[in-house]
Amino acid sequence: MTLIPHANDKSVPTPAELRRHVARATGRLRDTAVHVGRLVEDKTPDPVLAGAFRTATRLRDAAARAGRLTGHGNLDSVRAKAGRAATLARANRTALATAAGVLTAALIARRARRARRAN
């Protein structure tokens, strides 16, 4: 029994065939995504679409701004701040664990109150 496929084995596609299969599958996926996008857009109310567009624009702008900042700035100060925060967290593990527990308990209690009000 051999585990390595042979070149004359019909079940193993050549690199060119594999590229063609991938290109066809990618095209079908792209067409399906466009079709689904149009269906969703047709069924979505205009105010929701406007809000989604504004949100997408803000996200795109924020990503562009972050890219510019990382391209222009020196990240040494960020690394230094992260190192100081990590050192502080290591030095105060008990206090951080207590604060995290209190916050978690408060969030659970808030969720339980909301669930009771909804019923």
PECORBEL-V778287 format. One line per field, one symbol per residue. ss: DSSP state (h for helix, s for strand, l for the rest). phi: phi as a letter, one per 30 degrees, with the letter a starting at -180 (. if undefined). A space follows every 10 residues. Layout:
BEGIN
ss->???
phi->???
END
This chain:
BEGIN
ss->llllllllll llllhhhhhh hhhhhhhhhh hhhhhhhhhh hhhllhhhhh hhhhhhhhhh hhhhhhhhhh hhlllhhhhh hhhhhhhhhh hlhhhhhhhh hhhhhhhhhh hhhhhhhhl
phi->.cccdcdddd dcddeddddd dddddddddd ddddddeddd ddccdedddd dddddddddd dddddddddd dcdcdddddd dddddddddd dbdddddddd dddddddddd ddddddddd
END
